[in-house]
Amino acid sequence: MISVEKLSYRYPFAQKDALTDISFSLGEGEAILISGPSGCGKSTLLRVLNGLIPFHFRGELRGSVKIAGREPESLAEVSAQVGSVFQNPDSQFLAMTVESDIAGSLEWRLDSREEILRRTDAAIERLGLKHLRSRSLFGLSSGEKQKTVIASAVAMQPRILVFDEPTANLSPEATEELAALCRELKRDGFTIVIVDHRIYWLDGVPDKILILNEGKIVRRIERADGNALTELDSVESEHALGLRKVRVPADPPLAEIPADAPAALHCEKIVFKYPNSEKEIFDGSRDFRIPRGAITAVVGKNGAGKTTFAKIITGLLKLPRKNGGIILKNEAPAKAAQLLDDGGFVMQNTDIQLYMRTVLEELVSSSPLSRKDAEREALALLDEIGLSDKRERHPQSLSGGEKQRLVIASVLMKKPSLLVLDEPTSGLDGRNMRIIAAMLRDYAARGNTVLLITHDLEFLSLLATYKIEI
């Protein structure tokens, strides 16, 4: 189904190749995992396979890429064979509701209303979206959006499915369901390409593994029984290749918050629901205490209200009057402006938090220090997160993992007493995840409060002490 021979590619105006001499093949009903450090060329290779290179991103492409036995001549030809699930689900929506978005994708290719409805129903059933069928896409959690995009891709019935960081926003339960779906799709004859930093969830899925670094293949594993992951040793994965763990505990040992722990923030009987929604996210039945000088994980299923909680305690969402309150530093109930001043928020979508012309300016603009002191601190921080050589680059030109590190560093430059991170590891490879974890532990040890919203079991087991379940 896929044959790549001596593939090299260079983006327009780039000084060196993003991919160099890549060769591999993938047959019907086979799956491949492509992983490697941030910026190694994974997403570029995915763009070649789904036709965005060379039919959208021009550049210089050398070598041969065959899809279903032939070299495609247009993006439409590739799209007929390849279904894509991108890292940011918002970029793929075409309609307003879950059902209409899945059906809308099919209307571009099918004339039969009956077949459109049949495939839509089948995809909704397969991805467990029946309870969200009529919901607005704008009211979904990131995990629910991700499942909707996967449902749209499956409904199109392409012969090849490519996934870019598909578990970035999925709960552990939804991640297990995705792994089971991938195994099922393989049995149905689909060819599957997965690009991901998190690899522990893929047990029994990939027949082949490619590890990239600086655009080249540095490790190749092939095993025809779907157990290629067993050939990747955890020590090799973490230390030699800078990847994530191959095995991760399913239930990280997180403690309940002690009653006598000093609280940085106390949420008293908060009540909240979104406009035009009948469902209350918080009904006033619970209090939440967030301890000072510690790292606390907020856990729960997709759509439970974790991101809403983060926006409330950082002042991005205002509570209705007389509907509970937030006590900050054991003082009177805090207003939204005070929460905004004292808090820092790393959002799931890093693109909306990057707006300066250079990487260095992004950090300097976040600092309360003088320009000279801010630049000195920013340069040291860029060195710590491995972005010193990119300090004059435009932030939007960075890879997903590099943007993630930059946003975290920018929020740290603000020096908030409460730091909230919402799925901060979606683009982080193993080495950079461990660097960020060490920075956050040090930040909490200095008396600050860190609240971590994540489904990343590896990150949780590495970092968090307490948990709040929503």
PEGIPE-V100917 format. One record per backbone hydrogen bond with DSSP energy under -0.5 kcal/mol. CO is the residue of the C=O (numbers start at 1). NH is the residue of the N-H. If there is no record, write none. Layout:
co=CO nh=NH
co=CO nh=NH
//
This chain:
co=1 nh=68
co=2 nh=26
co=3 nh=66
co=4 nh=24
co=5 nh=64
co=7 nh=22
co=8 nh=62
co=9 nh=18
co=9 nh=19
co=10 nh=60
co=11 nh=14
co=19 nh=9
co=22 nh=7
co=24 nh=4
co=26 nh=2
co=27 nh=30
co=30 nh=192
co=31 nh=207
co=31 nh=208
co=32 nh=194
co=33 nh=35
co=33 nh=210
co=34 nh=196
co=35 nh=212
co=37 nh=40
co=40 nh=215
co=41 nh=45
co=42 nh=46
co=43 nh=47
co=44 nh=48
co=45 nh=49
co=46 nh=50
co=47 nh=52
co=47 nh=53
co=48 nh=51
co=51 nh=55
co=52 nh=56
co=52 nh=57
co=56 nh=58
co=57 nh=54
co=59 nh=61
co=60 nh=10
co=62 nh=8
co=64 nh=5
co=66 nh=3
co=66 nh=68
co=67 nh=70
co=70 nh=67
co=70 nh=72
co=74 nh=78
co=75 nh=79
co=76 nh=80
co=78 nh=81
co=78 nh=82
co=81 nh=159
co=81 nh=160
co=83 nh=162
co=85 nh=164
co=87 nh=89
co=88 nh=91
co=89 nh=92
co=90 nh=93
co=96 nh=137
co=97 nh=101
co=98 nh=102
co=99 nh=103
co=100 nh=104
co=101 nh=105
co=102 nh=106
co=103 nh=107
co=104 nh=108
co=105 nh=108
co=106 nh=109
co=106 nh=110
co=111 nh=113
co=112 nh=116
co=113 nh=117
co=114 nh=118
co=115 nh=119
co=116 nh=120
co=117 nh=121
co=118 nh=122
co=119 nh=123
co=120 nh=124
co=121 nh=125
co=122 nh=126
co=123 nh=127
co=124 nh=129
co=125 nh=128
co=129 nh=132
co=129 nh=133
co=130 nh=133
co=132 nh=135
co=133 nh=99
co=135 nh=98
co=136 nh=139
co=137 nh=140
co=141 nh=145
co=142 nh=146
co=143 nh=147
co=144 nh=148
co=145 nh=149
co=146 nh=150
co=147 nh=151
co=148 nh=152
co=149 nh=153
co=150 nh=154
co=151 nh=155
co=152 nh=156
co=153 nh=158
co=154 nh=157
co=159 nh=191
co=160 nh=83
co=161 nh=193
co=162 nh=85
co=163 nh=165
co=163 nh=195
co=165 nh=168
co=167 nh=170
co=171 nh=175
co=172 nh=176
co=173 nh=177
co=174 nh=178
co=175 nh=179
co=176 nh=180
co=177 nh=181
co=178 nh=182
co=179 nh=183
co=180 nh=184
co=181 nh=185
co=182 nh=186
co=183 nh=187
co=184 nh=188
co=185 nh=190
co=186 nh=189
co=189 nh=29
co=191 nh=161
co=192 nh=32
co=193 nh=163
co=194 nh=34
co=194 nh=196
co=195 nh=165
co=197 nh=199
co=197 nh=244
co=199 nh=202
co=200 nh=203
co=202 nh=205
co=202 nh=206
co=206 nh=228
co=207 nh=223
co=208 nh=33
co=209 nh=221
co=210 nh=35
co=210 nh=212
co=211 nh=218
co=211 nh=219
co=212 nh=37
co=213 nh=216
co=215 nh=20
co=216 nh=213
co=216 nh=218
co=219 nh=211
co=221 nh=209
co=223 nh=226
co=227 nh=230
co=228 nh=231
co=229 nh=232
co=231 nh=233
co=233 nh=237
co=234 nh=238
co=235 nh=239
co=235 nh=240
co=236 nh=241
co=237 nh=243
co=242 nh=430
co=242 nh=431
co=245 nh=199
co=252 nh=254
co=255 nh=467
co=258 nh=261
co=262 nh=292
co=264 nh=329
co=265 nh=290
co=266 nh=268
co=266 nh=327
co=267 nh=269
co=267 nh=288
co=268 nh=325
co=270 nh=284
co=271 nh=320
co=272 nh=281
co=272 nh=282
co=274 nh=277
co=279 nh=281
co=282 nh=272
co=286 nh=270
co=288 nh=267
co=289 nh=291
co=290 nh=264
co=290 nh=265
co=291 nh=294
co=294 nh=296
co=294 nh=450
co=295 nh=465
co=295 nh=466
co=296 nh=452
co=297 nh=299
co=297 nh=468
co=298 nh=454
co=299 nh=470
co=301 nh=304
co=305 nh=309
co=306 nh=310
co=307 nh=311
co=308 nh=312
co=309 nh=313
co=310 nh=314
co=311 nh=316
co=311 nh=317
co=312 nh=315
co=320 nh=323
co=323 nh=271
co=324 nh=323
co=325 nh=268
co=325 nh=327
co=326 nh=328
co=326 nh=334
co=327 nh=266
co=327 nh=329
co=328 nh=331
co=332 nh=328
co=335 nh=339
co=336 nh=340
co=337 nh=341
co=338 nh=342
co=339 nh=343
co=342 nh=417
co=342 nh=418
co=344 nh=420
co=345 nh=347
co=346 nh=422
co=348 nh=350
co=349 nh=352
co=350 nh=353
co=351 nh=354
co=353 nh=355
co=358 nh=362
co=359 nh=363
co=360 nh=364
co=361 nh=365
co=363 nh=366
co=363 nh=367
co=364 nh=367
co=370 nh=374
co=371 nh=375
co=372 nh=376
co=373 nh=377
co=374 nh=378
co=375 nh=379
co=376 nh=380
co=377 nh=381
co=378 nh=382
co=379 nh=383
co=380 nh=384
co=381 nh=385
co=382 nh=387
co=382 nh=388
co=383 nh=386
co=387 nh=390
co=388 nh=391
co=390 nh=393
co=391 nh=360
co=393 nh=359
co=394 nh=397
co=395 nh=398
co=399 nh=403
co=400 nh=404
co=401 nh=405
co=402 nh=406
co=403 nh=407
co=404 nh=408
co=405 nh=409
co=406 nh=410
co=407 nh=411
co=408 nh=412
co=409 nh=413
co=410 nh=414
co=411 nh=414
co=411 nh=415
co=411 nh=416
co=412 nh=415
co=413 nh=368
co=417 nh=449
co=418 nh=344
co=418 nh=420
co=419 nh=451
co=420 nh=346
co=421 nh=423
co=421 nh=453
co=423 nh=426
co=425 nh=428
co=429 nh=433
co=430 nh=434
co=431 nh=435
co=432 nh=436
co=433 nh=437
co=434 nh=438
co=435 nh=439
co=436 nh=440
co=437 nh=441
co=438 nh=442
co=439 nh=443
co=440 nh=444
co=441 nh=445
co=442 nh=446
co=443 nh=448
co=444 nh=447
co=449 nh=419
co=450 nh=296
co=450 nh=452
co=451 nh=421
co=451 nh=453
co=452 nh=298
co=452 nh=454
co=453 nh=423
co=455 nh=457
co=456 nh=460
co=457 nh=461
co=458 nh=462
co=459 nh=463
co=460 nh=463
co=460 nh=464
co=465 nh=255
co=466 nh=297
co=468 nh=299
co=468 nh=470
//
